[in-house]
Amino acid sequence: MLRGHEELWIATTEHFFMALPSFLLIFALIILSMVMKKTIFLFIAVILLLSCSTRGRYSARLVAADSLMNAHPDSAYAILKSISSDTLPSKADRAYYALLFTQAMYKNYDTIRSDSLINIAVNFFSDNHDREKYTRSLIYKGAALSNMGNKLDAMESFLRAEENADKSDVNNLGLSEVQLAVIYQDIYVDVNVIIDKYKKALHYYKLAGNKKNQLLCLCQIGGLFRINNIDSAFTYLRAANNLAKEIGDSVNFYNSTELLARAYEKIGDYQASKSMALSAINSMVQGINLVDCYCDASVAYANIGDVKQSLFYYDKFNSVFNPSSIREKVLNLVLLREIEKARGNFKLALAYYVQADSIYDSITQSSEKSRLTNFEDKYKRQKSELDNSNIRQDNLSLLVILLCVIVLLLLATFFIYYLHNRLVERTFFCDQLSAEAIASHEELLKKIHSESRLRKTMVTQIEIIRKLINSCNNTTDKTSKIFVCEFKEAMRIKNDKSFWTDLRFFIDENYNNIISRLSANYPKLNDDDINFISLICCGFSYIEIAICLGYSKSTSAAVRKRRIAVKMGLNCTLDKFINEILN
């Protein structure tokens, strides 16, 4: 557990220090934008910040392992084994780790039993945000599937990698071609198809300047050309032999030398074949299976008549011979045929020839061959059909867009027509309302004029009543006194409810609803109090109020005023309060 925490801490600090320069630059740009008041610096800082947050950086240990993968795959594998994927802080790092670990297993000839690990990388990089790693993930998924025996899916993965790779990514393009060629060789596909794959790979590796992989392709092409084009075989194999000497590649020097021995054997130059076979044997490359060069040496000696030396190398061949290998089984039969021919036992030699030929025929007629050789063509046809389907879909999309635009234009036209009609209707309605408003205004002016005349008449009548009351009150002769008494009796309007209702309405209309407001604001006031106030609003004096309300003394009106003021809680006289409201 402690080890895991240490790895997580190391990975986290790596990411921090790798991202630190970027964040310092962003901070400096923000400060610069604040000081110079230039928004362009702030805009650049935002772009950098988004870039840092979305792209991310890979762990330094993973990058180091990747840099060692081609030259020192064992060292890269050791670094990756020391890292626990659970301690990696990001999905990008875990996907990168999955790719590198699968690649390291393949390059170190470690058995791959599942493609679940490499699928993590394939799924993560599938959006092509890192195109090179997605291409490489597809290649090593194909390699894993091929090792597991799933040739069909492996081939599909290689073809997807070839299709996805950027044209400048020549190393991965070359690798995908080589992997496809290896699968074709494993299933004995037509040799010309295999040669074309290696030629494409050779072209890509020349562009990349990768001499080691060029050497691999030269050896394979030369070896394959021995079947049907011996001149081309010598051209490629000699080029491979010279390049192997130039770069000091002992393994491919052995391979090219052994293939040259077999090429000379093909044209019947057994002395040259013997020399090349012995040169390959003497190169003493550790870890190389010498079964081919022992076979070539034995065949060469048999054909130059030295049966003893042929048997010597046949015994060496038997010491490394693998009976379970169909290819080596065929080599054994071919070698026995050549030895028996050298001994003069042609009948037995023919029997060995027939056995070897039947085994070869059974291989070449395998059902898997025809199924797999057509797979690439099928894949290309499917891709072509998919491209055509995409074109048709694009055309259909354009048609749909065009129809949508036409529909929108029709809807817009209908909507504009609808708005125009609504506007015409509104204009007509507004004109009608305007005409009715003018008529109503004229009618209202007539009513206001009539009401004004009625109000003026009412005020005149009230003034006449006041004058009559004052005139009668000042009369002294007996006859006049009788009139006055009868007049006062006629003027008593205390109990005339219709009069008081009309008077209140009149005052409210002329003085902004003063009576209604006083009734609402001062609920203690009764009807007599409200009638009293109404007369004050009309300008009646104490004597005039006393006569109208039937008081025996004029002082009673003054007493009533004070009582009303007390009910209302006034700090001033009732007259003053009413006058302030009226004003």
N, C-alpha and C positions, 0 to 999 in steps of 0.2 A: 504493500500500500504506500509506503514511504517513497519507494522508487517511482510509482505512478505520479505522486504529487511533485516530485523533483522534475520529472519530464514535462508535466503540465506547466510548472513554473518556468522552465527553460524555454518552452515553446511560446509562452505568453510574453516573456521578456524579449525574445527574438522579434515578435510581431511589433512590440512597442518601439524598439530601437530602429526597426526598418521603416516604420511609419513616422518616426519623430521628425526627420527633415521635411517631409511634406507638410506636417502640421505647423512647423515653425515658419515655413514659407507662407502658408495660409494666414497665420497670425500676423506676419509682417505686412502682408497685403491689406489686411483689415485696418491695421494701424495707419498705413500709408493713405488709405482712402479717407480715414477720419481727419488726418492732418491736412492733406491737400484738397479734401472735399471733392474728390473725383470718384464718381460711381463706377468707372471702368475697373478700378482695382478691386472694389467689392464684388463686382460681377465675376472677375477672374477667380477670386477666392472661393466664391460659391461653387463655381465649376470644378475647381480642384477638390473641394470638400466632398462634392457628390462623387467625383471620380474615385477618391480614396475610400469612401464608404461602400461603393458598389463593386469595385474591382477586387480590392483586397490584395494581400501579398501571401506568397507561399513560405512555409517554414524554411529556414536556411539549411537545415539538415537534409530536407527533401531535395532542395536545389543542388546541394553538394552530392547527394547520391545519384541524382540524374546526370550530373556532369561526369561522373565516373562510370556510368552504365556501359558505354561502348568500349572504352579502353580497358577498364578494370571491373567487369561485372561482379566478380567475387567480393571486391571491396564495397561496392554499392549494396550488395546483398547483406553484408555484415552491418552496414549502417542502418539499413531498413529493419533488420531483425532486432536492433537495439531500441527501436522506437515502438511504443504501444499506440495503436491507432486511437484508443479511447482517450489518450491525453492530448490529441491534436485539437486545437481550439475552434476550427472552422470546418464547414462542409467541404470547402475548396481543398483544404489540406488533406482531409480524409479521402477525397476522391483521387487526389494526386498520389497519395500513399498507395491506394488500391492499384492504380496504374503501374507505379514503379515496382511494387512488390511482385505483381504478376510478370512484369517484364524481366525482373531479376531471376525469378524462378525459371522462366523459359531459357534465359541466357546461361544459367548455371545447371541446366539439364535436370532440374528438380521436377518431380512428378506433379502435374496439375490435375486434380481430380474433380474440380468444380469450376464453373464460370461465375459463381455468385460474387466473388471479390471484384473481378474486373467489371462486372455489371454495375457496380457502384460508380466507377469512373465513367462508363458509357452513358449512364443515365444523367450524371451531373453535367458532363460536358456536351450533352446532346443538343443544347441550345446554341452551340457554336460560339459561345463567348470566348472560348479558347480553342480555336479551330485545330491547331496542331495537336493538342492533347486529345481532342475528340477523335481525330484520325488515328492517332497512335493507339487509343483505347480500342477502336474497332479492329485494328491489326492484331493486337495481343489477345483480344477476345477470340478472333479467328484462330490464332495459334493455340490457345487453350482448348478450343473445341476440336481442333485437329488432333491434339495430343490425346483427347478423350475419345477419339475415333469417330466424331461426328463431322464427317467431311462436307456434307451438304451445307449445314449451317456455317461451318468454317469458311467455305467458299463465298457464301452470301456476305459474311462479315468483311472479308477481304475486298469484295467488289464494292461494298458500301464505303469502305475506307478510301478506295481508289477514286470513287465518285466525289467524296466529300473533300479530299485533300486539295489544298491550294496549289496552283500550278508551280509556285515557287518552292513548295515543300518537297523538294526532289528526293530527299532521303527516305521519307515515308512512302512516297510513290514507288521508289525502287524496292522498298521492303515489301510492299503489298504485292508487287509483281513477282518477286522471288517466292513469297509464300504460296501464291497461286501455282507457280511452276512446280514447287515441291509437292503440292497436293496432286497435281497431274502426274508427276513421276511416280508417286506412291500407288496410283491406281492404273498406271500403264496407259495413259492417254496418248493419242497420236503425237509422235515426237516433234513434228513441225509446230504444233500448238505450244508445246513446252519451250521450244527454241525461241519462238516469238516473245514469250513472256520474259525469258532471260535477256533477250536483246533489248527489250524495253527497260528492264531493270538496269542493264549496263549503260544505256543512254542516260538515265537519271543519275546514276552514280558518277558518270563522267562529268555531268553538270555540277554535281556536289563536290567533285574532287576527292571522292572516297575511293582510294586505290585498293584498300583491303577488300571491299565489296565488289569492286571491278574485277579483281582477281578471282573471286568466287564465281562470278558470272562467266568469265572467260573459260574457266575450267569446265563448267557445266555445259556451255555451248559447244566447246570443242569435243567433249565426251559424247554429246548427243549427235553431233555431225558425223561421227565415225560410222553411223548406221547407213547414211545415204549420201554423204558429201564429204569424202575423205580429204579433199584439198582444203576445204573450209575448216575441217577438223584440225589439220596441221597448222593452219594460219592462227586459229584461236588458241590452240594448245601451246604453240611456241611463244605467242604473245604472253600467255599466262606464265610460262616457265621463266621468261625474261623478267616479267614484272615481279614474280616471287623472289627472284634473286635480288632485284633492285631494292625491295622493301624489307628483305630478310625474313620472309614468311616461310618457315620450314614446312609447315603443314601443307600449304598449297603448292610448294615446290615439289613435295612428295606426290600430291594428287596429280599435278600436271605431268610430272615425269612418268608416273604409272599409266596415265591416259595416253601419253605418247608411245609407250611400249605397246599398248593395245592397238594404237593406230598403225604402227609399223607392222604389227601382226596381221592387221586387216589387209595390207597390201602385199603381204608375203615376205617382207624384209625382216626375217627372223633374227639375223645378227644384230640389227639395230634395235629390234624389240628386246632381245636378250640384254643388250647394253643398258637400255633404259630401265628394264625391270631390276637389274642388279644395282643400278644407280639409285633407284627408289628404295631398294632394300637397305643399301648402305647408308642412306640418309638418316636412318635410325631415329625416326620421329617418335617420341614417347607418347604412348596412348593411342597410336594409330593401329588399326587392324590391318595386318600385312597379307590378308587372304588374297587380295587381288594381285599384288606383285609376285607372290609365290606362285600363283596360278599362271601368270604371264611368263615367268621364268621357266616353269616346267614345260609349258606349251612351246616356248621358243627352243629349248634344248631338244624337245621331242622332234621338232620339225627340222632341226639341223643334224639329227641322227645321234645325238648324245643321250641315249636312254637312261644311262646311269645317273647323269646329272638331273635329267627330267624326273626320275624317281626320287632323287634326293629332295628336290623342291616340292614334289608331290607329298612326301612325308611331312614336310614343314606345313604344307597347305592343310593336311589332315589334322595337324596339331592345333590349328586355329579355326577349323571348319565348323560351321554351325548347321547341323542337319535340319533344324526347324526352319531355317531361312530358305524360301523357295529359290531365291536368286543364287545363293551359294550351292544349293542342291543342283541347279542347272550347271553352274561352273564346274562342279565336281564331275558331272557326266561328260561335259565337254573336254575336261582334262583327261579323263580316262579314255575317251575316244581318241585323242591325239596320241596318247602313250601306246594304245593298242595298234594304231596305224603305224607308229614308228617300229613296233615289234613285228609288223606284217600280219597281224591278226585282224584282217579287215571285216570278217563276219561279226566279231565281238564289237569292233569299232562302230559298225553300222547299228548294232543293237543299242549301244550307248547314244548314238545320234538320234535314233527314233524316240528313245525315252526322253531325251532333252527337248526334242521338237514337240512332243505331245504335251509336256509340261508347259512349254512356252505358249502353245496354242490354247491351252486351258486358261492361261492367264489373260491372253489378249482377247479371248471371247467372253470374258467375265461380264455379267449383266450390269455390274456397277459401273463399268467403263462407259457404256453407252448412255447410262443415266446421268453420269456426272459430266461427260463431255458436252452434253447439250444444255447443261444447267446455265452456263454463262450466256449462251445465246437466248435462252428463255428469259433470263434476268434482263438482258438488253431489250428484248421485245417488250417485256412488261414495262420497262422504263420508258420506251418509246410510246407505248400505249398511254402510259400515265401522263407523259408530256402532251400528247395530243388531247387527252381528256382535259388537262389543265387549260390548254388553249381554247377548247370548246367551252369550258366553264368560264374562262375570262370573257369570251365573246358573249356568252349568255348573260354574264354579269353586266357587261356594257349595255346589252339590250334591255335588261331589267332597269338599269339606271336611266336609260333614255325614256322608257315607258313611264317611270316614276316622275321624271322631269315634265313629260307631257301632261300627266295627270295633275301634277302640281300647278302647271300653267292653266289648265282648264279650271281647276278649283279656284285659283287666284282670279281668273276672269269672272267666274260665277260670283265670287265673293264681292268683287268690285261692282258688278252689276247690281247685286243685292244692296250694297251700301249706297249706291247711287239712288235706287228706288226709295230706300229708307230716308235718304236726305231730302228727296223731293217731297215725300209724305210729311216729314218734319217741317219743311219750309211752309207747306200749305197749312199745316196745323198751327204753326207759329203765327202765320198771317191771320188765320181765323181767330186765334186767341187775342191777337193784337186788336183786331176789329171789335171783338166782344169787350176787350178791356177799355177801349175808347168809349164805347156805348155805355158800359158800366160806370166809367168815370163821369160821363156827362149826367147820368141818372143820379149818381152820388152827389154831384155838385148841386143838382136841383133839390135833393133831399136836405143837404146841408143848408142851402139858402132858405128852404121852408122852415127847418128847425131854428135857424137864426132869427127868422121873423117871429116864430112862436116864443122863443126865449125872450126876445125884445118886448113882446106883448106882455109876457108873464112878469118881467121886471117892472114894466110900466104899471101894471095892475097892483103889484105889491107896493110901489111907491104911492099910488093913489090911495090905497088902504091906509098907509101910514099917515099921509096928510089928513085924511078924513078923521082918523082917530085923534090926531093932535088938535085938529080944529074943534071937534066936539068936546074935547077935554077942556078946552079953554073957554067954552060958552058959559054965560052966567044967568041969562034970563030964564024965567020959569018954563016958557014954552020950549025953549031950546033944551032945557034940562030933561023934559019928557022925551024929546027926540034922541037926546044923548043916551038916556037909559035904554030906550028901545034899540038904538044903534049898537050899543055895547053888547046888549043881549044877542043881537044878530051876529056880532063879530066873535062870539064865543065859539071857537072851532076846536075846543079841546077834545071832544069826543067824535069828531069827524075823521074816521080812519082813512077814508079815501083821500081826503085833503092831505093828511100827513104822508101818506104813501107817495102821492104825486110830488109833494114838496121835497121829500128825501131824494126821489129820482132826479128832480130838477137840480138840486144842489150837487149830487154826485156827478151828473153830467157836466156841470159847469166848473166844479172844483176838484177834479181828479179823484173821484170816489171818496171824498173825505168822510161822509157819514158811514159808509160801509167799513172803512178802515178803522174808524173810532169804535164801532160796534164790535169788530173782531179783536182789537187791541185792548179794549177796556170792557170785559164781560160784566162788570158790576153795574154798568149803566143800564137803566130800564128804559121803556119806551118814552116815558115823560121826559127823562133826561135827554134822550136823543132828539125829541121834538123841541125842547128848550134850546139845544145847541143849534138845531136847524134854523130857528128864528134868529139866533145870534149871527149865523152865517149870512142871513138876509139883511143884516144891519138894523134889526129892531132894537129899540131902547127898552129900559126897564118897564116904563109905563105901557108901551105898545105890547110887550110880552105879557104883562100882567092882564091887560084887557083880553088878548087873544086866548090866554090860558084860564081866564075867569078868576084871577086873584082879587081879593077885596082891597088889598093895599099894594102900592107900587113897590114898597120895601120888600114884599115877599119874593119878588123876582131877584133882588140882590142876595137875599138869604139863600135862595135856591142855587144861584151861581156858585156861592162859596161851598155849599154842600157837594155840588158836582165836582168842583176842583179838588175837594178832599177825597172823594171816591176815586178820582183819577190819579191821586198822589202827586198833584202838580206843585211846583215850587213858585209858580207865578199865578196871576189871575187867569180865569177862564177866557176872558176877552183877549188878553195878550197871547195866550196859547193858540186860540183859534185864528187870530190875525196872522201869526207867524206861519201857521200851516197854509193859510189861504195865500199869503204872499209867496 
